[in-house]
Amino acid sequence: MFNDNILDSSTYKTAKKGRRLVVMLIDYFLVLLVSFSLFALVIQPIFNQLPSTKEVEKQYKEKQDLVLDEIVSTHLQKKNSKENLVSVSSESKNYIVKLLKFSTTKYQDVDYYELKQGKKEYVEIKTEEFLSYRDKDGFYQNDDILYYYLNFRNKNKADYVSEIDTYSLIDVNAKLLKLDNENKSLVSSDFDMNADVFHLSKENTKILLDYVNYNTESGKELYQKLSYLYRSVIINAISEVEKNYTPYINKMNEFNTVYHKYSSMLGWMLVLAYVIAFLICYVPFQLIFRHGRTIGYRFFSLAMSRTDQMELRVWNVIVKDLVTFIMTFSSIFFMPVLLGKIDLLSCYLFGPVTLFQMILFSFLMIVVSIVFFFISKSNQALSDFASQTITVDLREKEEDFMIEQDKKENSYGK
């Protein structure tokens, strides 16, 4: 038996929907709080020290470095001092400065300068800084677009999954930068599409130089246009590498294999934290408070009672807790969010079944339970119906309610 005394449901009024909802929310978020605390303070620190975890983390770092090195080799993205990839947006700023420096070398009466302490400081641009500069192997080391399309891409043509065209300088200027069409205004009228490396017209060079140093309104549109042009070309090139460049694809697949293994291990730790938290929040208190009462039930003076007014049995409580366990499983969703590891939701737990899919099923159970709860005359949730129980309010006895009703009827008669 789960309790010492039979709780006759006919003696007490069924708990009101509002109070019942509040109790369900209290129990739900209490499990979430305990789960999060257990994971962050106990389970994850232990998990991080396990030899198996350290081995997978080592493999993860090795595979990640190989992928990053493959990306860096294309010159489409670079690493910073922390060995992380520099965003395309950030790199576009560097490209525009290099473009500006190169453009000033094309005009005798335009010199590159930087504003320091309110004074112009002219800087001599060396040949090695030109966008058109090529090293001893003929590679464009200062222009990422030229390096990828004219050097890297043509050199590694055989390593692409699908056949790609061989690019020349005119292809870059026309097809990618579109300097003969929509971006024609960026260059001077004598710009040679076949031989010239992209540089700005004299007027645009002066406008951009003023904008970079003085943040003039007239150069804002030009700067944004150049930034968009660089980003769009680079992003399209990155997409091509990700989809068609075999060495990158192979290394990425190897990385994903290790990543899924690591994320699955961490996902199971989240589930473990939830299981322990659920047991802590339910079983001890139901044994102590009796009548299947949790902390929320106890605080609001609610209790479980069988629909047939018989003695509450262990199986009633177990069935109710199992259904509640499935629905409360959805609380795991908030843990990766709070931990800043939202990608853990996509980890695989059972074959092709992901953590997110299990959470989604749990949320759907909640929706069904809420609908059932609101259409039920006895305010039964799905867990109540499955366990053949109802929730009663220990503060309100049915006999008191009937007495009050009789008083009202007598007063109306008078």
Residue pairs with C-beta under 8 A, 6 or more apart in sequence:
1 311
1 312
1 313
1 314
2 286
2 290
2 291
2 292
2 312
2 313
2 314
2 316
2 317
3 290
3 291
3 311
3 312
4 290
6 310
6 311
6 312
7 291
7 303
7 304
7 305
7 312
7 392
8 305
8 309
9 305
9 306
9 307
9 309
9 390
9 392
10 309
10 398
11 397
11 398
11 399
12 303
12 305
12 392
12 393
12 394
12 396
12 397
12 398
13 392
13 393
13 396
13 397
13 398
13 401
14 378
14 379
14 390
14 391
14 392
14 393
15 23
15 300
15 302
15 379
15 391
15 392
15 393
16 379
16 393
17 373
17 374
17 379
19 300
19 302
19 393
20 302
20 373
20 379
20 381
20 391
22 296
22 300
23 294
23 296
23 297
23 299
23 300
23 302
24 296
24 381
26 295
26 296
26 299
27 281
27 282
27 294
27 295
27 296
27 297
27 324
27 328
28 328
28 331
29 331
30 281
30 295
30 296
31 274
31 277
31 278
31 281
31 328
31 331
32 277
32 331
32 334
32 335
34 277
34 280
34 281
35 270
35 273
35 274
35 276
35 277
35 278
35 331
35 332
35 335
36 273
36 334
36 335
36 338
38 273
38 276
38 277
39 269
39 270
39 273
39 335
39 339
40 339
43 269
43 272
43 273
44 269
47 53
47 265
47 266
47 269
48 54
52 265
53 265
56 258
56 261
56 262
56 265
57 262
59 258
60 255
60 258
60 259
60 262
63 251
63 254
63 255
63 258
63 259
64 255
65 83
66 251
66 254
66 255
67 248
67 251
67 252
67 255
68 79
68 83
68 85
70 245
70 247
70 248
70 251
71 77
71 85
71 238
71 241
71 248
72 78
72 79
72 85
73 152
74 148
74 152
74 237
74 241
74 245
75 144
75 147
75 148
75 152
76 144
76 148
76 234
76 237
76 238
76 241
77 85
77 86
77 88
77 91
77 234
77 238
78 85
78 86
78 91
79 85
79 86
80 86
88 230
88 231
88 234
88 235
88 238
89 227
89 231
91 144
91 230
91 234
92 226
92 227
92 230
92 231
92 234
93 227
95 144
95 230
96 208
96 212
96 223
96 226
96 227
96 230
97 212
98 129
98 131
98 142
98 143
99 131
99 198
99 199
99 200
99 226
100 112
100 200
100 205
100 208
100 209
100 212
101 112
101 123
101 125
101 129
102 125
102 129
102 130
102 131
102 132
102 197
102 199
103 110
103 199
103 200
103 204
103 205
103 208
104 110
104 111
104 112
104 125
104 205
104 209
105 112
105 125
105 130
106 199
106 202
106 205
107 202
107 205
110 202
110 205
110 206
110 209
111 122
112 122
112 123
112 125
112 209
113 120
113 121
113 122
113 123
113 209
113 213
114 120
114 121
114 123
114 213
115 121
115 213
115 214
120 213
127 133
128 142
129 142
130 142
130 197
131 140
131 142
131 143
131 146
131 197
131 198
131 199
132 140
132 143
132 197
133 140
133 141
133 142
134 140
134 141
135 141
138 151
139 147
139 151
140 146
140 147
140 150
140 151
141 147
143 197
143 198
144 234
145 172
145 176
145 177
145 230
145 233
145 234
145 237
146 169
146 172
146 197
148 237
149 167
149 171
149 172
149 176
149 237
150 167
150 168
150 169
150 172
153 164
153 167
154 166
154 167
156 245
156 247
157 164
157 166
159 245
159 246
159 247
160 244
160 245
160 246
161 243
161 244
161 245
161 246
161 249
162 244
164 240
164 244
165 171
167 175
169 194
169 195
169 196
169 197
170 193
170 194
172 198
173 179
173 180
173 193
173 196
173 198
174 180
174 181
174 193
176 233
177 183
177 198
177 229
177 233
179 186
179 187
179 191
179 193
179 198
180 193
183 225
183 229
185 201
185 204
186 200
186 201
186 204
186 225
186 226
187 196
187 198
187 199
187 200
187 201
188 201
188 202
191 199
191 201
199 205
200 208
204 222
207 216
207 218
207 219
207 222
208 219
208 222
208 223
208 226
210 216
210 218
210 219
211 218
211 219
211 220
211 222
211 223
212 219
212 223
241 248
242 248
242 249
242 252
243 249
260 347
260 348
263 343
263 344
263 346
263 347
263 348
264 347
264 348
264 349
266 341
266 344
266 347
267 344
267 347
267 348
267 349
267 355
268 349
270 332
270 335
270 336
270 344
270 355
271 332
271 349
271 355
273 335
274 328
274 329
274 331
274 332
274 335
278 325
278 328
281 294
281 295
282 294
282 321
282 324
283 321
285 293
285 294
285 295
285 298
286 292
286 293
286 294
286 317
286 321
289 297
289 298
291 303
291 304
291 305
291 312
292 303
292 304
292 312
292 316
292 317
292 320
292 389
293 302
293 303
293 304
296 302
297 303
297 304
297 391
301 393
301 394
301 395
302 391
302 392
302 393
302 394
303 391
303 392
303 394
304 312
304 316
304 317
304 320
304 387
304 389
304 390
304 391
304 392
305 312
305 389
305 390
305 391
305 392
306 312
306 313
306 316
306 388
306 389
306 390
307 378
307 388
307 389
307 390
308 388
312 389
315 387
316 387
316 388
316 389
317 387
319 383
319 386
319 387
320 383
320 384
320 386
320 387
320 389
321 383
323 365
323 382
323 383
323 386
323 387
324 383
326 361
326 362
326 365
327 362
327 365
327 366
327 369
327 382
327 383
328 362
329 358
329 359
329 362
330 359
330 362
330 363
330 365
330 366
332 355
332 359
333 345
333 356
333 359
333 363
336 342
336 343
336 344
336 345
344 355
345 354
345 355
345 356
345 359
346 354
346 355
346 356
347 354
347 355
348 354
348 355
349 355
349 358
365 382
368 382
369 381
369 382
369 383
370 381
372 380
372 381
372 382
372 385
373 379
373 380
373 381
373 382
376 385
378 390
379 390
379 391
380 389
380 390
380 391
384 390
384 391
